[in-house]
Amino acid sequence: MSDDPDMEDDAGHYRAPVKEMGEGEIAKVAAARSRFQEGDLCLLIDRKGRRYLVTLKEGGVFHTHLGFLEHAKLVGHHQGEWFQTSNGHRLLALKPTLSDYVLEMQRVTQVVYPKDLGAILMLGDIFPGARVVEAGFGSGALTLALLRAVGHKGCITSYDLRGEQAQRALKNIAPLVPEGYSLEVKEGDIYQGIEERDVDRLVLDVPEPWQVVTSAADLLTPGGIFLSFLPTVLQVHRLTQELESHGSFQLVETVELMLRPWHVSERSMRPVHRMVAHTGFITTARLCVPRPRGTTGTGPVEEVSDVGQK
């Protein structure tokens, strides 16, 4: 309960404050979001569904085999409109979603695909205000998803061994990093341990996460979530063995997701010929008090302290 009576309803439940916006302010914000401006990202889609990601610039021109299109013709217009190239072909213009950007952006390394990003946010319970440590910055796709989930009051600390590559990736994702969000990228080897403590979630995209299990028990808060994304079953098997033998991690689970689009027409429905099948395994575990010896199941047990200790 809150000490502020204005923050509670008649039943005594906490009610988050809501900033009231007038109709004029709402319209202004909506217009800014829907219209293209210089510096905006623009996703152009041609008649065959091919996608082109461009940044609108003063004097800029988009060139394609279908002709060219001046950036100035898009600036000030609403997204969702059609624009004609010099050769008479029409392109649909939209602001890219996070999923669009992840698939179309320049890649420093292999990215975590959108289908896995959504699952990571849910299985890792990445909540607004969370303190998250990430290892394996890569191309930054996972970092973008984590930032959106933790919001302005949360923070992301990302570790990567390759400092120069991480800086290139950070510059690459800068257009979609929300203003005012807390992101710190550090060059370092998470296998050697890190200085952060009282972390809510640990998200790993590294090849040997089992080397992090012991230090994870020290940096996570009680009940905190350990999450790892791995490409092979042998890696998952070794990680699971390490988590289970450590003693301080419970609810160790691994999942894999498949994404199968469908073709829907007036007279038929069928799966498309290509699908996004295996990309990786997501393994999660919760930091808990070690199970007392001689007990089984999850029923009441004698109180034990020192979470994180073997």
KAQUIGI-V175321 format. One record per residue. N is the residue number from 1. SS is DSSP state (helix for helix, strand for strand, loop for the rest). Layout:
n=N ss=SS
n=N ss=SS
//
This chain:
n=1 ss=loop
n=2 ss=loop
n=3 ss=loop
n=4 ss=loop
n=5 ss=helix
n=6 ss=helix
n=7 ss=helix
n=8 ss=strand
n=9 ss=loop
n=10 ss=loop
n=11 ss=loop
n=12 ss=loop
n=13 ss=loop
n=14 ss=strand
n=15 ss=loop
n=16 ss=loop
n=17 ss=loop
n=18 ss=loop
n=19 ss=loop
n=20 ss=loop
n=21 ss=loop
n=22 ss=loop
n=23 ss=helix
n=24 ss=helix
n=25 ss=helix
n=26 ss=helix
n=27 ss=helix
n=28 ss=helix
n=29 ss=helix
n=30 ss=helix
n=31 ss=helix
n=32 ss=helix
n=33 ss=helix
n=34 ss=helix
n=35 ss=strand
n=36 ss=loop
n=37 ss=loop
n=38 ss=loop
n=39 ss=loop
n=40 ss=loop
n=41 ss=strand
n=42 ss=strand
n=43 ss=strand
n=44 ss=strand
n=45 ss=strand
n=46 ss=loop
n=47 ss=loop
n=48 ss=loop
n=49 ss=loop
n=50 ss=loop
n=51 ss=strand
n=52 ss=strand
n=53 ss=strand
n=54 ss=strand
n=55 ss=strand
n=56 ss=loop
n=57 ss=loop
n=58 ss=loop
n=59 ss=loop
n=60 ss=loop
n=61 ss=strand
n=62 ss=strand
n=63 ss=strand
n=64 ss=strand
n=65 ss=loop
n=66 ss=loop
n=67 ss=strand
n=68 ss=strand
n=69 ss=strand
n=70 ss=strand
n=71 ss=helix
n=72 ss=helix
n=73 ss=helix
n=74 ss=loop
n=75 ss=loop
n=76 ss=loop
n=77 ss=loop
n=78 ss=strand
n=79 ss=loop
n=80 ss=loop
n=81 ss=loop
n=82 ss=strand
n=83 ss=strand
n=84 ss=strand
n=85 ss=loop
n=86 ss=loop
n=87 ss=loop
n=88 ss=loop
n=89 ss=loop
n=90 ss=strand
n=91 ss=strand
n=92 ss=strand
n=93 ss=strand
n=94 ss=strand
n=95 ss=loop
n=96 ss=loop
n=97 ss=loop
n=98 ss=helix
n=99 ss=helix
n=100 ss=helix
n=101 ss=helix
n=102 ss=helix
n=103 ss=helix
n=104 ss=helix
n=105 ss=loop
n=106 ss=loop
n=107 ss=loop
n=108 ss=loop
n=109 ss=loop
n=110 ss=loop
n=111 ss=loop
n=112 ss=loop
n=113 ss=loop
n=114 ss=helix
n=115 ss=helix
n=116 ss=helix
n=117 ss=helix
n=118 ss=helix
n=119 ss=helix
n=120 ss=helix
n=121 ss=helix
n=122 ss=helix
n=123 ss=helix
n=124 ss=loop
n=125 ss=loop
n=126 ss=loop
n=127 ss=loop
n=128 ss=loop
n=129 ss=loop
n=130 ss=loop
n=131 ss=strand
n=132 ss=strand
n=133 ss=strand
n=134 ss=strand
n=135 ss=strand
n=136 ss=loop
n=137 ss=loop
n=138 ss=loop
n=139 ss=loop
n=140 ss=loop
n=141 ss=helix
n=142 ss=helix
n=143 ss=helix
n=144 ss=helix
n=145 ss=helix
n=146 ss=helix
n=147 ss=helix
n=148 ss=helix
n=149 ss=helix
n=150 ss=helix
n=151 ss=loop
n=152 ss=loop
n=153 ss=loop
n=154 ss=loop
n=155 ss=strand
n=156 ss=strand
n=157 ss=strand
n=158 ss=strand
n=159 ss=strand
n=160 ss=strand
n=161 ss=loop
n=162 ss=loop
n=163 ss=helix
n=164 ss=helix
n=165 ss=helix
n=166 ss=helix
n=167 ss=helix
n=168 ss=helix
n=169 ss=helix
n=170 ss=helix
n=171 ss=helix
n=172 ss=helix
n=173 ss=helix
n=174 ss=helix
n=175 ss=helix
n=176 ss=helix
n=177 ss=loop
n=178 ss=loop
n=179 ss=loop
n=180 ss=loop
n=181 ss=loop
n=182 ss=strand
n=183 ss=strand
n=184 ss=strand
n=185 ss=strand
n=186 ss=strand
n=187 ss=strand
n=188 ss=loop
n=189 ss=loop
n=190 ss=helix
n=191 ss=helix
n=192 ss=helix
n=193 ss=loop
n=194 ss=loop
n=195 ss=loop
n=196 ss=loop
n=197 ss=loop
n=198 ss=loop
n=199 ss=strand
n=200 ss=strand
n=201 ss=strand
n=202 ss=strand
n=203 ss=strand
n=204 ss=strand
n=205 ss=loop
n=206 ss=loop
n=207 ss=loop
n=208 ss=loop
n=209 ss=helix
n=210 ss=helix
n=211 ss=helix
n=212 ss=helix
n=213 ss=helix
n=214 ss=helix
n=215 ss=helix
n=216 ss=helix
n=217 ss=helix
n=218 ss=helix
n=219 ss=helix
n=220 ss=strand
n=221 ss=strand
n=222 ss=strand
n=223 ss=strand
n=224 ss=strand
n=225 ss=strand
n=226 ss=strand
n=227 ss=strand
n=228 ss=strand
n=229 ss=strand
n=230 ss=strand
n=231 ss=loop
n=232 ss=loop
n=233 ss=helix
n=234 ss=helix
n=235 ss=helix
n=236 ss=helix
n=237 ss=helix
n=238 ss=helix
n=239 ss=helix
n=240 ss=helix
n=241 ss=helix
n=242 ss=helix
n=243 ss=helix
n=244 ss=helix
n=245 ss=helix
n=246 ss=helix
n=247 ss=loop
n=248 ss=loop
n=249 ss=strand
n=250 ss=strand
n=251 ss=strand
n=252 ss=strand
n=253 ss=strand
n=254 ss=strand
n=255 ss=strand
n=256 ss=strand
n=257 ss=loop
n=258 ss=loop
n=259 ss=strand
n=260 ss=loop
n=261 ss=loop
n=262 ss=strand
n=263 ss=strand
n=264 ss=strand
n=265 ss=loop
n=266 ss=loop
n=267 ss=loop
n=268 ss=loop
n=269 ss=strand
n=270 ss=strand
n=271 ss=strand
n=272 ss=loop
n=273 ss=loop
n=274 ss=loop
n=275 ss=loop
n=276 ss=strand
n=277 ss=loop
n=278 ss=loop
n=279 ss=loop
n=280 ss=loop
n=281 ss=strand
n=282 ss=strand
n=283 ss=strand
n=284 ss=strand
n=285 ss=strand
n=286 ss=strand
n=287 ss=strand
n=288 ss=loop
n=289 ss=loop
n=290 ss=loop
n=291 ss=loop
n=292 ss=loop
n=293 ss=loop
n=294 ss=loop
n=295 ss=loop
n=296 ss=loop
n=297 ss=loop
n=298 ss=loop
n=299 ss=loop
n=300 ss=loop
n=301 ss=loop
n=302 ss=loop
n=303 ss=loop
n=304 ss=loop
n=305 ss=loop
n=306 ss=loop
n=307 ss=loop
n=308 ss=loop
n=309 ss=loop
n=310 ss=loop
//
